[in-house]
Structure formats: structure tokens, C-alpha cells
């Protein structure tokens, strides 16, 4: 067994190596995130993948929703307020509320179609459509991409396009449900809620990298 001095020295060496590796990791991540942001700029895609020798790196743009005017939340969510917020020492949005607000705030929604209608346009095969309706809900962008590729044989670009369309449709469906729950069915009322969402929140996008073995 190594003596005490050797163990202390080894521990110090490991710590130095860890710090050096962390600096290198952070630097590589920053470079790759910058590359991903450049590649995703001016597109509707929310993720991009890069191939390594034995693994793939996927960078996904995640929405960060911040509340700026908490007092407007009850009039935005109405009867669904307690379901779409969590009160600890501050009001926190649930994950469904974050998806809804991020989509509405950034204009990433489509009021002209539903999730089912998007799926109907993807394939004419009834079995495929049935499976897509079961697996693709428009609430998990990356999972929808994976399912579209597996079920329909879409290439990555097609899968991203369809996943984005599903996400846009799902956002508006959720918003429409919220409006119906609160009895808002006129243009002025809808515009009022949309304006309040713009005032009550700030949505920032952050890039999240994930490595997968291939």
C-alpha cells in the first residue's frame, strides 16, 4: 500500500488532471455550441447533430421561460392557474406551461392545423398514421424526430421539419384549450392574452449538448 505522502500526491495529481480536463471540456463545448448556433440560425430546426468516430453529438436549443410580471399570470391562465403554476416561495411554471408560453411568446405556433392534421399530411399509410398519433404528440421535439425517423423512414431534415410542425400545432391546441377553459372566444380577448404573455414573460434559448454512442 502506498504511504500517506504518495496518496496525497496522487490525489493532488488527479485533481489537477480533472481541472485540466474540465477546462478542455468546457472549451470544446463552447466551440461546438457556437458552431451549432451558427448552423441553426435562420432555420426552424431546434437541434443539429455532429458525428464523431464512435459517438454523435446532438445540440438541442432549449427555451428558458422567465416570469417578468407575475401579477398577469392569473388573467393569462384563468381557471387553469393552479394547474399550470407551482407556488413555493415564488410562482413556478409547470413543464406544459413552459412549452405553451415559449411557443406563444416566440411565435412558434400554427393556428391553422392540429397535431392530427399534420400527421395526416406526413403519410397516407393508415398503420403508420395510427402509430404516429400514438407516439408523436408535439411536446417532445427530439423524441418526435426519433419516432418519425423510425416509423416513417424520414431523413433527419424531414424529421426535424415535421417535428417542428407538430410542435407548432401542439402549442396552439394547448393555447386554444386554455382559451376555451376561460371562455375567451373573440379576437379582442385572444389578442389581450397574447399581449399579456409578451409582457409577462421573457423566453431565452440555451443550447444543450448530448452525446450518444453509435
C-alpha positions as CSV (number, residue, x, y, z in Angstrom):
1,X,0.0,0.0,0.0
2,X,1.3,3.5,-0.9
3,X,2.4,5.6,2.0
4,X,0.5,8.7,3.1
5,X,2.6,11.2,1.1
6,X,2.2,9.2,-2.1
7,X,-1.6,9.1,-1.7
8,X,-1.8,12.8,-1.0
9,X,0.4,13.5,-4.1
10,X,-1.7,11.2,-6.2
11,X,-4.9,12.9,-5.1
12,X,-3.4,16.3,-6.0
13,X,-2.4,15.0,-9.4
14,X,-5.9,13.6,-10.0
15,X,-7.4,17.0,-9.1
16,X,-5.1,18.8,-11.5
17,X,-6.0,16.4,-14.3
18,X,-9.7,16.8,-13.5
19,X,-9.4,20.6,-13.7
20,X,-7.4,20.4,-16.9
21,X,-10.0,18.0,-18.5
22,X,-12.9,20.3,-17.3
23,X,-11.2,23.3,-18.9
24,X,-10.7,21.4,-22.1
25,X,-14.3,20.0,-22.0
26,X,-15.8,23.5,-21.4
27,X,-13.7,24.9,-24.3
28,X,-14.8,22.2,-26.7
29,X,-18.4,22.5,-25.6
30,X,-18.3,26.3,-26.2
31,X,-16.8,25.8,-29.6
32,X,-19.3,23.2,-30.6
33,X,-22.3,25.2,-29.2
34,X,-21.2,28.2,-31.2
35,X,-21.0,26.0,-34.3
36,X,-24.5,24.7,-33.6
37,X,-25.9,28.1,-33.0
38,X,-24.5,29.3,-36.3
39,X,-25.9,26.2,-38.1
40,X,-29.3,26.7,-36.6
41,X,-29.5,30.4,-37.1
42,X,-32.3,31.5,-39.5
43,X,-33.8,27.9,-39.6
44,X,-36.8,26.4,-37.9
45,X,-34.7,23.5,-36.6
46,X,-34.2,23.2,-32.9
47,X,-31.4,20.6,-33.0
48,X,-28.3,19.6,-35.0
49,X,-26.1,16.5,-34.8
50,X,-22.4,16.1,-35.5
51,X,-20.7,12.7,-36.0
52,X,-17.6,11.6,-34.1
53,X,-15.8,8.4,-34.6
54,X,-17.7,6.3,-32.1
55,X,-20.4,8.7,-30.9
56,X,-22.7,11.5,-32.1
57,X,-23.2,14.9,-30.5
58,X,-26.7,16.4,-30.6
59,X,-27.1,20.0,-29.7
60,X,-30.7,21.0,-28.9
61,X,-31.9,24.6,-28.4
62,X,-33.9,24.7,-25.1
63,X,-36.3,27.5,-24.2
64,X,-35.8,29.2,-20.8
65,X,-39.0,30.9,-19.7
66,X,-38.7,33.7,-17.1
67,X,-41.6,35.5,-15.5
68,X,-41.4,39.3,-15.7
69,X,-44.9,40.2,-14.5
70,X,-46.2,37.6,-12.1
71,X,-49.4,39.7,-11.5
72,X,-50.6,39.0,-15.0
73,X,-50.5,35.2,-14.7
74,X,-53.9,34.7,-13.2
75,X,-55.5,36.6,-16.0
76,X,-53.5,34.7,-18.6
77,X,-54.2,31.2,-17.3
78,X,-57.6,31.9,-15.6
79,X,-59.2,28.8,-14.3
80,X,-56.1,26.8,-15.1
81,X,-53.8,29.0,-13.0
82,X,-53.4,26.4,-10.1
83,X,-52.8,23.6,-12.7
84,X,-50.2,25.5,-14.7
85,X,-48.2,27.1,-11.9
86,X,-46.4,25.9,-8.7
87,X,-46.1,28.2,-5.8
88,X,-43.1,27.6,-3.5
89,X,-41.6,30.9,-2.4
90,X,-42.3,32.1,-5.9
91,X,-44.6,31.1,-8.7
92,X,-43.1,28.5,-11.0
93,X,-44.5,27.2,-14.3
94,X,-45.1,23.6,-14.9
95,X,-43.4,22.0,-17.9
96,X,-46.6,22.1,-20.0
97,X,-47.0,25.8,-19.2
98,X,-43.3,26.4,-20.2
99,X,-43.9,24.8,-23.6
100,X,-47.1,26.8,-24.1
101,X,-45.5,30.2,-23.1
102,X,-42.3,29.6,-25.0
103,X,-44.2,28.7,-28.2
104,X,-46.7,31.6,-27.9
105,X,-44.1,34.2,-26.9
106,X,-41.7,33.3,-29.7
107,X,-44.4,32.9,-32.3
108,X,-43.7,29.2,-32.8
109,X,-47.3,28.1,-33.2
110,X,-49.7,27.3,-36.0
111,X,-53.3,28.2,-35.6
112,X,-54.2,26.6,-38.9
113,X,-53.6,23.0,-38.1
114,X,-53.8,20.3,-35.4
115,X,-51.3,17.6,-34.5
116,X,-53.6,15.0,-36.1
117,X,-53.8,17.1,-39.3
118,X,-50.0,17.3,-39.5
119,X,-49.8,13.6,-39.1
120,X,-52.4,13.1,-41.8
121,X,-50.1,15.0,-44.2
122,X,-47.0,13.0,-43.3
123,X,-48.1,9.6,-44.5
124,X,-51.0,8.0,-46.4
125,X,-50.4,4.6,-44.7
126,X,-53.2,4.2,-42.1
127,X,-51.0,1.9,-39.9
128,X,-48.2,4.5,-40.0
129,X,-50.6,7.3,-39.1
130,X,-52.0,5.3,-36.2
131,X,-48.6,4.7,-34.8
132,X,-47.5,8.3,-35.3
133,X,-50.6,9.6,-33.5
134,X,-49.7,7.3,-30.6
135,X,-46.0,8.2,-30.5
136,X,-45.8,11.9,-31.7
137,X,-47.6,14.5,-29.6
138,X,-45.7,17.6,-30.4
139,X,-44.5,18.0,-26.9
140,X,-41.0,16.4,-27.1
141,X,-39.2,17.7,-30.2
142,X,-36.2,15.3,-30.1
143,X,-38.4,12.3,-29.3
144,X,-40.7,13.1,-32.2
145,X,-37.7,13.3,-34.5
146,X,-36.5,9.9,-33.4
147,X,-40.0,8.4,-33.8
148,X,-40.5,10.0,-37.3
149,X,-37.2,8.5,-38.5
150,X,-38.0,5.1,-37.0
151,X,-41.7,4.9,-38.1
152,X,-41.7,6.7,-41.4
153,X,-38.1,6.3,-42.5
154,X,-37.7,10.1,-42.7
155,X,-34.2,11.5,-43.1
156,X,-33.0,13.9,-40.4
157,X,-34.1,17.1,-42.2
158,X,-37.6,15.8,-42.9
159,X,-38.0,14.5,-39.4
160,X,-36.9,18.0,-38.0
161,X,-39.4,19.8,-40.3
162,X,-42.3,17.5,-39.3
163,X,-41.3,17.6,-35.6
164,X,-41.4,21.4,-35.7
165,X,-44.8,21.4,-37.4
166,X,-46.1,19.0,-34.7
167,X,-44.7,21.3,-32.0
168,X,-46.3,24.4,-33.5
169,X,-49.7,22.7,-33.8
170,X,-49.5,21.3,-30.3
171,X,-48.7,24.8,-28.8
172,X,-51.8,26.3,-30.5
173,X,-54.0,23.3,-29.4
174,X,-52.9,23.8,-25.8
175,X,-53.5,27.6,-26.1
176,X,-56.9,27.0,-27.6
177,X,-57.8,24.7,-24.8
178,X,-56.8,27.3,-22.3
179,X,-58.9,29.9,-24.1
180,X,-61.9,27.6,-24.1
181,X,-61.5,26.8,-20.4
182,X,-61.6,30.6,-19.6
183,X,-64.4,31.4,-22.0
184,X,-62.3,33.5,-24.4
185,X,-63.6,33.2,-27.9
186,X,-63.3,36.6,-29.5
187,X,-60.4,38.2,-31.3
188,X,-60.1,41.0,-28.8
189,X,-59.9,38.6,-25.9
190,X,-57.3,36.4,-27.6
191,X,-55.2,39.4,-28.5
192,X,-55.4,40.5,-24.9
193,X,-54.0,37.2,-23.7
194,X,-51.3,37.2,-26.4
195,X,-50.2,40.7,-25.4
196,X,-50.2,39.8,-21.7
197,X,-47.9,36.8,-22.5
198,X,-45.5,39.1,-24.3
199,X,-45.5,41.4,-21.3
200,X,-45.4,38.8,-18.5
201,X,-42.5,36.6,-19.8
202,X,-39.1,36.6,-21.4
203,X,-38.0,33.5,-23.3
204,X,-34.3,32.8,-23.8
205,X,-32.9,29.9,-25.8
206,X,-30.0,27.9,-24.4
207,X,-28.1,25.1,-26.2
208,X,-28.0,21.7,-24.6
209,X,-25.5,19.2,-25.9
210,X,-25.9,15.4,-25.5
211,X,-23.5,12.6,-26.6
212,X,-24.8,9.2,-27.8
213,X,-22.8,6.1,-28.6
214,X,-23.1,4.8,-32.2
